[in-house]
Amino acid sequence: MLQPLKNPTVILLSLVLVFSTNLQAQTLLDRIVAVVNDEIILQSELKEEVDLALIELRQRQIAIPDPASLQQRVLDNMIMQTLQEERARQRGLRVSDEEINEQLLQMAQANNLSLLQLIDALNRQMHNGFAQVRQDISEQILIQKLREVEVISQIFVTEQEVAHFIQRRQLEQNNFLYHIAHILITRPDSPTREQRQELENKVADIHRRLMSGEDFAQLAVRYSEGSRALNGGDLGVLAFDQIPSFFADAIENLQPGEISPVIESPSGYHLVKLNALTEAGQGNGITLEQEAIQAIRMRKANETFDLWLRRLRDEAFIEIRLEEGV
């Protein structure tokens, strides 16, 4: 699923809290834990990202999974981040100072600081703290641009789809917002019978554990291969028409707190939890036709995003050295 830029308050707090652990990490002998095409990921870099993940999980009050599972999930995220940054550079995408400064101003305002106060706070908390934040923001914007180019811009909305959207909206009057969480277990393009059975058994076991009361967010962190796994699978709040079509029927029949049956799609197997259901407010001034185009484009993007990530990974050379490097 497509995801927004990180919340600026969370970025600032996480960077401040992780500073003390970074000093210890820098004293360790670095080793390569993964090779991604022509790039490498170092043990110290992985440790830093694990520390950040631990902080965010605590902020979200998600129980921490076992260290090995969390480390593997974080490394998977770093690999995908590296692949996307590399593809963006190949496409000639760039991030301007103006774009970075706009995000910095939002971060300062979210923390009730002026820009100068934000710079001072970051530099007092860590060496070159402000420069590190600028770099993190630049990477986030670059990846967002790549997704716009390779996913969203490739989506076409037909007049028939818009007409159908408007007709359904007028008939059904589904004016609710769905706060949903998601677990994805991916499947190869042409799985063998044994692979398919193994994956079906895995997702059935996860579903059984969820239905017996285990925490959805914790199992998402441990098992989900979706892009939001480290956030407990939280996809945020979506209008019904933005939800992937293969989710829609299952979600519409759920009550808050309930979990869907196993859902199969081209990207794999899905489990979805409806966290909350709220009535949407009034329109934001756009026409129903404009709303239809935006919603359909977002729904199609959400349907294809995980497939795009999987293709990106399948086309890459990736060597994991985690066991020998840690």
N, C-alpha and C positions, 0 to 999 in steps of 0.2 A: 504494500500500500504506500502511496505517496505520503510524505511527511513534511511538516513545516520546519522552518528554522527553529533551533532550540530557543526556549524561553530565556531572555537576557538575564533575568534575575538568577535563574538556575545556573547559567554559565558562570556568573561572577561568584556565587556561593561555592560552586564545585571547585573552581580554580583556587579559591582561597583555602578551602579545607584540604585540598590535595597537596598543597605546597610542602608541608612538613614531610610527607611520605616521599616526595620527589628527591629530597636531599639524600635520603637513605638509598634510593634507587640508583642515584648517580655514582655511589661508591661501589656498586656491584660491577663485576666484570661482565661486560656486554657480550651477548651471544646472539646469533641469528636464530630466530624462531620460525621465520617463514620467508620464502622467496616468492615474489609475485611479479612475473615477467622479468623486467630489469630492475625492480625495486626489492629492497629487503626490509623486514620488520625486526627490530631488535628487542631483546628481552626487557630492557629498561623502558622502551616505548610501550610494550605490552603491559608491564607492571603499572605504569602511569594510567593507562586506560582502564585497567581493572580497578584501580583505586577510585577513579572517577565513577565507574559503574556502581561500585559499592556505595558511594555517597548518594547517588541518585536513587538507588534501590531503597536506602534507608529513608530518604526524603519521601518516597512514595509509600513507605511502610510495607514494602514487599519483603517477605522472608528471604534471606540470602541462601541461594542454592549451594551445593558443595563446591569447594574451590576449583576443582578440575572442570566441572561443567561450566562454571562462570568464566573461567579462563578461556575455554574453547569457544564459548559464545562471543566473548569480546574479540578474540582473534579473528573469528569469522567476520565480524563487523569491520575490523581494521583492514582485512583483505578486500572486502567490497568497497570500502572507502578508497583504498589505493587504486583499485581498478577503475573506479569512476573518475578519480582525479586524472589518471593517465589518459583515459578516453577523452576527457574534456580538453586536455592539452593537445591531443591529436586533432581534435576538431577546431583548434585555434581559439577556444573560448578564453576570455580574460575577465578579470574583475577590476573595476575602476576604484580609485580612492574615494570618489563620491559615494559609491554604493556601500563601501565599508564604513565610511563616516556616518552614513544614515543609520546603519545598524548600531554603531557605537553610541549615537545620540539616544536611540531608543533604549539601549542598555542603561545609560546614565539616568534617563528619566524614570525607568522602571525601578531604579534603586535610590531615587530622590537625590541624585547627585548632579552637579554640573559636569561637563566633559573634563575639565581640568581636575576636578575632585576625583573623578573615576580613574583618570590616568595616575594620579598620585596614590590612590588606594591600591591599585593593581601593582604598581612598582614597589610599594612598601611591603606588600604581601609576598612578592616573589621577584627574583632577579629577572629583569626584562619582562615583567608581567604584562604590561600594556602591549608590547610587541607580540607576545604569545597570543593574546586575545585577538589582536588584529589578524594574525595568521589563521586562527581557528574560524573567525567570521568569514575571511576570504575563501577558505576551503568549503564552508557551508554554501556560500553564494554560488561558487563555481559548480558544485554538484547540482544545485537547484537549476542553474542554467542548462547543464547537460540534460537533465530530465525534461526540461521544457523542449529542447531540441530533439531528443531521441524518442521521447514518449508522447508528450502532450501535443506537440506540433504535428505528429503523424496521425492524430485522431480526426476523423471527419464525422460531421453530424449532418444527417440528411433532413430534408424538409418533412419527410414522412415521420421521422423520429420525433421531430419537434411537434408536429401535429398530434401524434399519439400521446406525447407527454402532456400537452395542453388538455387534450380530451380526457385523459385519465385523471389529471389534477382536478378538473371540473366535476368529474363523476365521483371520484373517491374521496376527495377532500382530505387526503393524508397530509396533515399539516404538523407532523411531529418530527422531533429531532431524536436520533438514536445514538446513545453513547455506547459504543461496542468495543469489545476486546477480542483478540483473534490468535489462534494457534495454527500455524501452517507446518505440515509435514510434506516436503517436496517429493516428487516422484520423477524418475528418469523419463525421457521422451518415449523410449521403447523398452519398458521394464520386462524382465523375464517373469515367468509365472512365480518363481521363488521370490523374486524381489517384490512383486506386487503383494504376495501373501505376507511377507515379512512386514511391509509398510502398513498393510491393513491391520495386522495384529498389533502393531505399535500404536496406531491411532485409536484402535478400539480399546486398548489398555488405558491410554490417557483419558479417553472419554469415560471409561468405567471409574477411574480414580476421581475425576471431576464430579461425577454423579454421586459418588460416595462422600463427597464433601471436601476434597482437597482443594487448596487455593488455586484459582485459575491463573493469577499473575505469576505465582511461583513456578507452576508447571510450564507457563509460556516462556519464562526466562530459561528454564532448563532444557526444554525440548523444541520450542518453535524455531523454525527457520525463516520466519517472516522478518521484514525489515524493522519491526517494532518490538522484537522479542525482549530486548533489554529494558523496555518500558512496561514489562508485564503484558505485552501484546496489545496495549491500549492504542486504539485507532482514533480516539477522540470522538467528537460529535459530528454526525453526518445527517443531512436530510435523507429521506428515504430514497429519493431519486439519484443520490450520489453513491449509494451502496452497490457493490458489484452484484450483477444480476443473479449470479449463482448463490448469493447469500440471501437475496431479498425475501423470497417466500418463507424461508426458515425464520428470519428475523421478525417478519411481520406477525408471526404467530407466537412469538415469545413474550413473556412477561418479565419485567425487570428482575434480575437475579437468575433467570433461567439460562440454560445452555442448550445450544442446538444439537441435533444429531450430527453424525459425521457427514460432511458435505464434500463431494468430489468435484474437481474442476481440472482443466488442462494443466495447472501448475502443481496439483497434488491434492492433499486432503486437508480439510479445514474444520476447526471447531470454533464456534463463535458464542460469546456471552453478551447478553444485553445487560449492561450495567445500569442504565437509566433511560427513561423515556420522558421527554418534556415537550410541551406544545411550543411550536415555533412562534416567534413574534411576527409583527407585520413586515411586509416587504421593505426592501431597502431603496426603493425608488426605481428599480429596473423593471422593464416590462416582463410579462409572463414569457414571451418568446426568448428574451435575453436570459431569463432564469433557466429556461429549458435547455438552451445551448450550453450554459455553464455547467448545469447539473449532469447532462449527458456526457460532456467531455470529461468531467471528473469521474463519473462512474466508469467509463471506458478506460481511463488512465489507471484507476484502481484495479481494474480487472487484469490489465496487461503488465503492471509494474513488476510484479514478482517474476513473471516469465522473462521480462527484459533483463532483470538482474541475473537470473539463472543462465541465460545465454551469454551474458558478459563474463560470467565465471567459467562456463564451459569452454569458451574460446581462449582462455588465458592459460599460461603455464604457472602452476601453483605447486610449491613444494613445502609441506609442513615439517618443521624440525622441532616441534614443541617438546616431544618426549626427550630428545637428546639435548635440547637446549635449556631445560629447566631443571 
